[in-house]
């Protein structure tokens, strides 16, 4: 199930190829997958190709002349790369008149949309279904949630409507702004049939319908974000985490985001604002930002979807000088809380599973028994020691906004368990006690403000 991007990234991380070579292969994987060396070709898919294209543009000087030309080309040339020459595109306007969907029934290069025209009106059901989904996404994200609509692209794509192209991809889709164009010229490219391996979801209409909903909600939110910033260095984590959260907010019945949250639970050592770094050396691709949608979802469960809106509004009002983390901190201050307090609660919730979708998390391996998906539980740095003598852990170092977990199974006898913490720096220590009857309680180890030392005795 590894995608071409996964294989390329793994080769780079293992020192088999350099960064420049990897960047070139990634661009090739998106626009000319048949031109990849055989070792990197795969039918596996990636979540979103949008950040890969953005990263390539930031490092355009490292790309081959051919790939530089591809990224510098206008929309017509980009589409020619995708569809090949001589392919006729048809188009369909969504019922609400907001999107123009371009597609082909010519399968010469594998780009034909799924067959079927149940109402015999000349437009494939797949295209009509996507049109309804896109209109609903627009209604939710723009009219109900209050985000600014992408501006008109004038006559690009044939008229002023937001253009969507359906083509054979190695990803759910991506959002594109051609290099020399303003952000108003944004358009989206989606998978044409979802026939490759895409992780399962829980959509009552089936996996393909769920995949369509996921890519529409995710990529359309990117078109909104790009009107605010294209700075993936500062805001990449928030871009992907909030776009993944948006999938679940618009379509809560799909639950596709759960396929990525094990990266959040298994990587507590990574800071909250990590972007572009793999969870573990063995991981093929840095998917932590998608898993961090758990954090976004937790915040909105407490403070409503307006929390995400306010964060993006603060970035917009302060751009380019307000980072995503600063905007989050300010939005929490507006709500009478702090990032420190919320992170403590979040790290506890990871163990107690006090999440709205916790039952899905605990069942997910039965829904998606993929060998790539680990059980959705926190990873402990150490645990279950022999209590016959004191146990000491040294050099418990932490990066800012990160955590480590330790598990102790106390003997079932009368007595006390003493935990001493001798620390330095701004570190919080939370003790979660699970009772044999299934309940739990949470206590913070109160540390000395000067030495950061503290102790707790548990009966």
Secondary structure as UniProt FT lines:
FT   HELIX           4..13
FT   TURN            14..15
FT   HELIX           19..31
FT   HELIX           33..35
FT   HELIX           38..40
FT   HELIX           50..58
FT   HELIX           60..62
FT   HELIX           65..72
FT   HELIX           75..83
FT   TURN            85..86
FT   STRAND          90..93
FT   TURN            95..96
FT   STRAND          99..104
FT   TURN            108..109
FT   TURN            118..119
FT   HELIX           125..138
FT   HELIX           139..144
FT   TURN            154..155
FT   HELIX           156..158
FT   STRAND          162..167
FT   STRAND          173..176
FT   TURN            179..180
FT   HELIX           183..185
FT   STRAND          187..191
FT   TURN            204..205
FT   HELIX           207..225
FT   TURN            226..228
FT   HELIX           232..250
FT   TURN            252..254
FT   HELIX           256..260
FT   HELIX           262..265
FT   TURN            268..269
FT   TURN            272..273
FT   TURN            281..282
FT   HELIX           288..291
FT   HELIX           293..303
FT   HELIX           306..318
FT   TURN            319..320
FT   HELIX           324..334
FT   TURN            335..336
FT   HELIX           339..352
FT   TURN            356..357
FT   HELIX           358..367
FT   TURN            371..372
FT   STRAND          382..383
FT   TURN            387..388
FT   TURN            400..401
FT   STRAND          406..407
FT   STRAND          417..422
FT   STRAND          430..434
FT   TURN            436..437
FT   STRAND          440..444
FT   TURN            449..451
FT   STRAND          453..458
//
